[in-house]
Amino acid sequence: MSEKPRHAPLIQFPIVDDELVIGDMPLTRLAEQVGQTPFYAYDREAMSRRVRDLREVLPADISLHYAMKANPMPAVVDHMASLVDGLDVASLGELRVALGSGMDPAEISFAGPGKRDQELSAAVAAGITVNLESPGELERIAVAGERLGITPRVAVRVNPDFELKSSGMKMSGGPKPFGIDAEQVPAALARIGELGLHFRGFHIFSGSQNLKAESLIEAQDASFELAYRLADDAPAPIEVLNIGGGFGIPYFPGEQRLDLTPVSENLAQRLDTCRSRLGDSEVVIELGRYLVGEAGVYVCRVIDRKISRGQTYLVCDGGLHHHLAASGNFGQVIRKNYPVVKADAVNDGPRETVSVVGPLCTPLDLLADRMELGTAGPGDLIAVLQSGAYGYTASPHLFLSQPAAVEVLV
Ligand SMILES: *Cc1c(COP(=O)(O)O)cnc(C)c1O
């Protein structure tokens, strides 16, 4: 038999007696504690460890922000708020959770296209920084500030004028709904000055889920250069330069972990130059997936086991309505299996090749396509790893009126 491509090692959780241990508890016991399946479990210590390890490799004076859209569960956000230097929100709903975490509003920023007037007013009232995505938004936030008698704090999100093509992935450039085109930024900066807004700096986000150090370095270098160029027209000193993030995590067989050492070495050099070019600006990296993605599992229970024309199906109580990404329908071009295991037979015992499907009446509801798992049947727990980011809140819960999942932080 040919060698099957292997998943990257599941190093984020201990395995005791061949069972996943999440938050110090064997998963079958945790399922009893949660009291229902399906559920998502996020491991507090795994998040803490990730931030600690990251800070160890990154230059000390880089600020680390958590991009909440990866996992906005309030308990997760509260925990992340205790670990990072700031939070990035993308809606009023996320802003409320961010403020509830106790994070200093001065360290909260709000990006995303189509911010409504109430969202802009809420941001101004809260005293957070709004990353402007268009000239229209700039005018509307000025009106909000005027009405409230509060000076809005704004940064300009830039849609870069360079195009980065690394490993086939186009990361920025061209027409985008996000950010103000670099060539329009000087006019926006002049307008910020005219309107007397508090200018904080630039936000340049060039991509997501990147596992290649070289392309991250390329993006960061280009972002610094762009910021220097644009800074000439700034109405005030650059207090904050947010250079995005995009650090990826491995999901699929054959993917290698991101090597952060060269990224970090390059950043250290860049920070030196930045100090001479921009003064003592705070340089921010914003990360979602990288901080929480490996700290979560989605757990569902086998309801039925059937064999159809030689292929074995484990039909579970959970599926794409809770975990769209694992089904392969959240932006993936080619469907590949997430790492999926039988919760208490991770590596050993009898194995068989099965497809794990959910209860929805659509062929898209597929959690594992012909994968080798520990032999399982009704009542057994199936765990989908790498599920701490873009899981529950990135899924169509209402589809087919199935029961909701619960989320726990342990
Ligand atoms: C989605 C998003 C992030 C988080 O991306 P990850 O790949 O989860 O790290 C950060 N910043 C902005 C502006 C985003 O839109």
The ligand as an SDF file (V2000), in Angstrom:
LIG
                    3D

 15 15  0  0  0  0  0  0  0  0999 V2000
   -9.7910   38.1940    9.3910 C   0  0  0  0  0  0  0  0  0  0  0  0
   -8.8500   39.2410    9.7250 C   0  0  0  0  0  0  0  0  0  0  0  0
   -7.7950   38.9770   10.6040 C   0  0  0  0  0  0  0  0  0  0  0  0
   -7.5370   37.6260   11.1840 C   0  0  0  0  0  0  0  0  0  0  0  0
   -7.0280   36.7620   10.2400 O   0  0  0  0  0  0  0  0  0  0  0  0
   -6.4090   35.3650   10.6900 P   0  0  0  0  0  0  0  0  0  0  0  0
   -6.0730   34.6830    9.4280 O   0  0  0  0  0  0  0  0  0  0  0  0
   -7.4550   34.6570   11.4820 O   0  0  0  0  0  0  0  0  0  0  0  0
   -5.2200   35.6510   11.5440 O   0  0  0  0  0  0  0  0  0  0  0  0
   -6.9530   40.0090   10.9300 C   0  0  0  0  0  0  0  0  0  0  0  0
   -7.1550   41.2430   10.4350 N   0  0  0  0  0  0  0  0  0  0  0  0
   -8.1490   41.5420    9.5980 C   0  0  0  0  0  0  0  0  0  0  0  0
   -8.2990   42.9030    9.0830 C   0  0  0  0  0  0  0  0  0  0  0  0
   -9.0330   40.5550    9.2160 C   0  0  0  0  0  0  0  0  0  0  0  0
  -10.0160   40.8430    8.3650 O   0  0  0  0  0  0  0  0  0  0  0  0
  1  2  1  0
  2  3  1  0
  2 14  2  0
  3  4  1  0
  3 10  2  0
  4  5  1  0
  5  6  1  0
  6  7  2  0
  6  8  1  0
  6  9  1  0
 10 11  1  0
 11 12  2  0
 12 13  1  0
 12 14  1  0
 14 15  1  0
M  END
$$$$
